[in-house]
Amino acid sequence: MARPQSPDYDRRRAGIVDAAASLYARRGFQGASVADLAKAGGTSKSLIYHYFPSKDDILHAVMAEHLDALVEAAEVAAEGGTPDAKLRTLTMSFMRLYVGAQDRHKVLLNELDNLSPAARDDVVAKQRRVIAMTESILGEIAAPHDARVNAMLFFGMINWTHTWFDPAGPVMPEALGMRVVDLMLRGLAPQAS
């Protein structure tokens, strides 16, 4: 008979993923062993293997769970309102997620090549979904044929905030998000000749 799942299974699993995100962001995936992860998470290697078959599966969880949150935020933003309102909702949601997940975002941007081919395909598919939804929203604001370029410019503004943005600094995450939206909307507005 299978052993019943612990009542705190999800919390423990999430703790392992959080510790891995922090460790992989600081030391890189290749520079961190399961023993290092157990030490960082205040647990044992055997407990980690109870939740994840391998270190590779933990890396996939770090990336996939972060992307799942971004996909969900993009889906909510795309649900209704004016195109400008959709962009505001999308940007504010992304900035809130980025601020709370700097380590996960850094791992996503830096460790993709360390995933197995199947896990990489899963992560890339989720990334493409986020980009496609962003393109769709931006295509409602400006020329649809420019949506891809505009989406890449948008992500260029926000994807690297984890390298310099301090949420306790003089600019709050909401204010930063509003700046991004304002820059995008002003830049996408038809120009008078």
N, C-alpha and C positions, 0 to 999 in steps of 0.2 A: 504494500500500500504506500502511496506517495505521502511524503511528509507535508502536513498542512502549511500554508503560507503564513508567515509571521504577521501579526497585526501592524507592525511598523515596517513592513517590507518596502513600501514605496519611499518612506522617509530615509531608510538606510541606503537604498539604491540611489536616491537623489544625492545623498551625502557623498557617496563614492564618486558620482559624476562631477559634483562640485569640486571635490578635492582633486580629481584628475584634471579638470579644466584649469584650476589654479597652478597645479604642478606642471602640466604640459605648456601652459602659457609662459611660465618662468624658465623652464629647462628644456623645452622641446620634447616631443614624443619619444624620440630616440634616446634622449638623455635622462629618462625616468623609467625606472623598473617598477614592477608590481610591488616589490618590497618597499621602494620609495613611496609609492602610492599608499600602501598600508600604513606606513609611518606618518605620512602627511594627514591621512584621514583618521588616525587614532584607532585603527582596526587591525585585523590580521589578513594575511594573504589568503588563507582558506576562506574567510568570509567574503573577500572580494570575488574569489572564484565561485562562490555560491551564487552570486548575483550576475556575474559575467563569465562566459567561457574563456575569454582571453583579454589581454591588454588591448588588442585591436578592436574588440567589441566595445570597450569603454571609450576609445577614441571616437568610434562611430556614434555612440550615444551622445557624447559631448556636442558633436556637430549637428547630428540629426535633431536633437531636442531643441537646440537653438534655432535651427531653421524651421522646425514645426511651429514655434512661437511666431516667427516672422511671417510664415505663410498664413497663419491664423489672423494676424494683424492686417495683412494685405487683403484678406477676404472680407474682413469687417469693414475696412476702408472702402472697398469697392461696392459695398451694398447699396449705397444711396447718397443722395445729396448732389450738390453741384460739383463739377469737376474740381473747382478750387477747394471746396470743403473736403472732398475725397483726398486731395493731396495733403491738406492740413492734417487730417486724421491719420493718414499713412505715415507722414513724417513724424508726427508727435509720438505715434505708437512705436515706430522704429527707434527713435531717440530714447524713449523710456526703456525699451528692451536692450539697446546697446549699453546704456549707462549701467544697467543692472547685470550685464553679462559681458563685461570687457574681456575677461579671460576666455570665455567661450568664443567670442567673436575673434579674438586673436588666434586661437587654435584653428578656427574655421578658415581664416585667411592664410595661415602659415603651414598647416599640417595635412592638407588635402592629399598630397602625394604619398603619405604614409598609410592611407586606407587600402584595403583589399579592393580589387576591381569591382566587385559587387557592391560593397559599401560606398565606394567612390561614385558609382553610377547612381546610387540612391541619393547621396548628398548633392550631386550635380543636378539631378532632376528637381530636387527641392529648390536649389538656387535658381534654376531656370524658371520655375513657377513664380518665385518672388519677383524676378526680373520681368516676366511676362505680365504679371498683374500691375506692376509699376508702369510698364510701357503703356498698358491699356489706359490707365488713369491719365498719364501725360499726353497720350494721343487724343484725349478728349479736350485738352487745354490748348494744344498747338497742333501743327500739321502732323497727322498720323505717320507720314513717311519719315518724320524726324524723331519719332517716339523712342527708337532704340538709342540713338545718340543722346537724347535728353535723359533717358533712364541711366545711361552710363555716367553722364555728368552728375546727375543726382546722387548716385552711389559713390562717385568720386568725392563728393562733398562730405558724405556721412560715414563711409566705411572705415576711415582711418582716425576717427575721433578718439578711438580707444588709445591711440598713441600719445595724445596731448591733452585731451579734455579732462578737467578736474571737476566733478560734480559739486564739490565743496568750494569751488573757486568763485570768481566774481560773476560769471555767467551761469545761470541755472539751465538745466537741460531743456526746459520748455522754451526759454528765450532763444537758445541755440536752434532748436527745432523751428521756431518762428522765423528766424533769420534765413534758414535754408529755404523755407517755403517762400518767403518774400523774394529772395534772390531768384528762385526758379520762376515764380510768377512774373516778376519784372522782366526777366530774361526771355520768357516765352511770349510776352505780350507783343502784339503786332507793332512794328516800329513805324513811326510816321516818316514819310519821305520828304 
